[in-house]
Amino acid sequence: MKIVGEAGSIARAAHIGLDGIMLQADLEIPTGATGIVLFAHGSGSSRFSPRNRAVASRLHDGRIATLLLDLLTIDEEKAEAATGQFRFDIGLLSSRLAAVTGWVRQQPELESLPVGYFGASTGAAAAIAAATLLPNIVRAVVSRGGRPDLAGPALEAIIAPTLLIVGGLDTAVINLNRDAFHRLHCVKRLDIVPRAGHLFEEPGTLEQVSRLAKEWFERYLMFASPDSHHFHSDW
């Protein structure tokens, strides 16, 4: 079912069949969209995450379409809540994200749009790993409060410009992101948002995340291809 969102954007639920499973997602395409960002969340969250939806709304202002995605099926989500068996299975999550990207490229209204990834928590590792599987398609990656360290060898292999955003009060995750940052050989940046915790619930901090993500995608998603980037770091 399609509904009209703000400023005439089109929003609809997407049911994505992959190898005998069905994944659920919410797609929004603003008028005149010039790119699309796929959102991969971490354990304990879902495509209904208010934080990811806030970031997505800011991207819509920049004419960037979004696909808020659950990488696990409903049954898998139930098992994950009980056992935690999927939360660190980066291989599974990244392969599904890459497969959904293939689905995106098959949709007539999306096939020509440059693709980026936005990952939160363990979803950030999945985004980085999936970007290495699709080096000629994925043009930019943003991690919010993520665990990029869990991406393993993909950290050295990714060529898409990668932005790591961490809360200034999230000490343990800052250290993990610093270590991951130094392993990246692509265009990269690490932004630490002052007075922000892991979930960016403090006043004004999520707005900073949204602005940083929008600027990154506007800079690298729409106006460059992965093989044209020269090494740059900013930290």
Stockholm file with secondary structure:
# STOCKHOLM 1.0

chainA/1-235         MKIVGEAGSIARAAHIGLDGIMLQADLEIPTGATGIVLFAHGSGSSRFSPRNRAVASRLHDGRIATLLLDLLTIDEEKAEAATGQFRFDIGLLSSRLAAVTGWVRQQPELESLPVGYFGASTGAAAAIAAATLLPNIVRAVVSRGGRPDLAGPALEAIIAPTLLIVGGLDTAVINLNRDAFHRLHCVKRLDIVPRAGHLFEEPGTLEQVSRLAKEWFERYLMFASPDSHHFHSDW
#=GR chainA/1-235 SS CEEECGGGCEEEEEEEEETTEEEEEEEEECTTCCEEEEEECCTTCCTTCHHHHHHHHHHHHTTEEEEEECSSCHHHHHHHHHHCCSTTCHHHHHHHHHHHHHHHHTSTTTTTSCEEEEEETHHHHHHHHHHHHCTTTEEEEEEESCCGGGGTTHHHHCCSCEEEEEETTCHHHHHHHHHHHHHCCSSEEEEEETTCCTTCCSTTHHHHHHHHHHHHHHHHTSSCCGGGCCCCEEC
#=GC SS_cons         CEEECGGGCEEEEEEEEETTEEEEEEEEECTTCCEEEEEECCTTCCTTCHHHHHHHHHHHHTTEEEEEECSSCHHHHHHHHHHCCSTTCHHHHHHHHHHHHHHHHTSTTTTTSCEEEEEETHHHHHHHHHHHHCTTTEEEEEEESCCGGGGTTHHHHCCSCEEEEEETTCHHHHHHHHHHHHHCCSSEEEEEETTCCTTCCSTTHHHHHHHHHHHHHHHHTSSCCGGGCCCCEEC
//
